[in-house]
Amino acid sequence: MSVPVDKDQLLVAMKKSQDALVKKLLHIPADQAFIPQLKGHVQGTQMSAANLVSYLIGWGEQVMYWHQQERNGEKIDFPAAGYKWNELGKLAQKYYADYAAITSWPVLLEKQTHTHQQVIELVERYSNDELYGVPWYKTWTRGRMIQFNTASPCKNAATRLSAVLKK
């Protein structure tokens, strides 16, 4: 799939990547979901499917938080407070820890689905011009920043899960 260039394409990409991801997540047995068997987001580390889902929840909630900061007239913390763009591996590990208390695979999956739906609703509130007509962060549009942190990671996660499901 090509990079979305408008609101409709962004929504399609988000829904398509989420649907493909959910199909794969539903094939992960609950007793395997918390066992590290995937290449982690930091070189030389392993993560579980649960960590991967936590990562997706973390980014979805981060996107929502950016927009909350903007609505409140605050400076937006890109990518997140205390992290730089070259520290995304550390940020991933923070997201794993943020949701580590959720030890039920179905509950974690439901949280990811709910977070994804919140971001869809966020996108739906913006016009095409607000999403793609002007830069929002440096040279990146709002739509592109949302895509970078939702649809793209979902697609990547589905690819990572394919390797585990073939075992």
N, C-alpha and C positions, 0 to 999 in steps of 0.2 A: 504494500500500500504506500502511495506517495504521501509526502508531508502535507497535512491540511493547510489550505490557504484561505478558508473562510469558515464561518460558524457551522454551516451544515456539514462540511467535511470533518470538522473537529468532532462534532457530536457523533457522526458515523464512526470515526476512528476510535473514539472512546468506547462506544457501545460494542463495536466489533472486537476490540482487544479485550474488553471485560468478558464478553461471551466466550471467547476462546480460552481465556484464563480459567473461568469458572468450570468449563468442561473438564479441564485438566485437574483442577483442584478437587473436584468431586471424585476423582479416581485415586486420590491419595488416601490410604486407610488412616483412620484416626490414630491407630497405634504406631504409625510410621511418621506422622506429621511433625513430631517434635525431635526427630533423630537427625542430627547434622549429616547430610549426604549430598549437599550441593556446594559448589564453589561459592565462597562468601564474597561479600562486596569489598573486603580487604584482602590483598594478595596473601596467599598462604593460609587462609582461614576457610572453615566449612560453616555452612548454615543449614538450618532445617527448612522445610516447607513453611512451617509456622513463622520462622524468622523472615522469610520472603514475603509472606502475607503481611507481617508487621511492618516491613519496609514500605509496602504499598499503602497501607493505612497511614503511616507516618507522612509520606509525601502528599497524599490526598488531604490530610488534615493541615499540612504545611501550606498548601495552596489556599485552603479556606482561611487560614490564619493571616496570610498576606493580605487577603481581601478585607478581613476584619480590621487589620492595622490601617489599611487605606481608608476605610469608612470612618475610622476613629481619628483620621487626620495625623496619624503617627508615621514615622519613618518606617518603611518596610524592611525587615531583616531578611536580606537575601544572602545565602539560601535559608539560614536559620540563625537565631541569636547565638553568638559564640562560635559559629562555623564559617569557614570560607569555602569558596567553590572547589578549592584543591583539597578539601577535607571531607569529601562526601562519603568516604569509607567510614570515617569516625561518626558521621551523622547517621549512616545506616545502622551502625552498632547501637547508637542511641535509640533509634526507632525499635530495634529488636528488644532493647531493655524496657522501653516505654510500655510495651504490650506483653511482656513476659508473664505478667500475672494472669493473663487469659490462658488457661491451660485446657480449655475445651476447644477442640478443633471446630465443631459446628458454630460455636459462639464467635470464634475468631473470623471464620468465613463470613458470618452474618455482619460483623463489624466492618469488614472490608467492603462488602456489598453496599452497606449503608453509607459508608464514606464515599464510595464511587458515585452513588446516587446524589449525594449532597453536591459533589462537584459538577455533575450533569446539570442539576438545578441552578447552580451558580452560573454556568455557561449560558443556560437558557435565558437568564435575566439580562444578559448583555446583548447589544446590537452587534451586527457584523462589523460595523465601523469601530465600535469600542474594542472588539476583540482583535481585529486585524488592520484597522485603518491608521493607527498611530503607534509609535514605540511606547512601551510600558516600563520595561527595565532595560536600560542602555539602548541597544538597537533592536531588542526583541519585543514583539507585540505581546499583548496579554494572552491572546490565543496560543501563540507559540510557547510561551512560558507554561501555560496550563498543559499543553500537549507534551512538552518535554518531561513533565513531572507526573503525568497520569497515563495517557495512552502508550507512550513509549516504554515506561517501566513495566506496564501490564503485558505488553507484547514480549518484552525481554524475559519477564517472569515465566510466561507460557513456554518460551523456548527452553529456558533452564529446566522447567519441570518435565519436558519431553524426555530429557536424558534420564531422569530418575524413573519415569514410568516405563521406559524400555527395559529396565533391569529385571 
